């Protein structure tokens, strides 16, 4: 949950915080996600962390392709205990994949909602 992410980092040394009055999650003074009601995960704004483009959001739902990640670094990492979260628009995701030496496994998911 994004709310968990924002609350978790309020005490860390990263520049990430949750402004509960406005429902914004800040990353280095730039809004990554803005919520109408953060308690209900009701999205208003989502921006790509790489290019900064604002993604289409309607009635709290992202209306275009977005690669969202919330990753908890493990024990053997130099980032042990850190949670890294970001969103990439589809264009930035495709650019990132082109830089991979070993391409990821991509499978069709025929059971869409």
Secondary structure, DSSP 8 states (H G I E B T S, - for coil): -HHHHHHHGGGSSSSEEEETTTTEEEETTEEEEEEEEGGGTEEEEEB-TTT--B--EETTEE-S-EEEEEEE--TTSTTTT-EEEEEEEHHHHHHHHHT-SS-----------
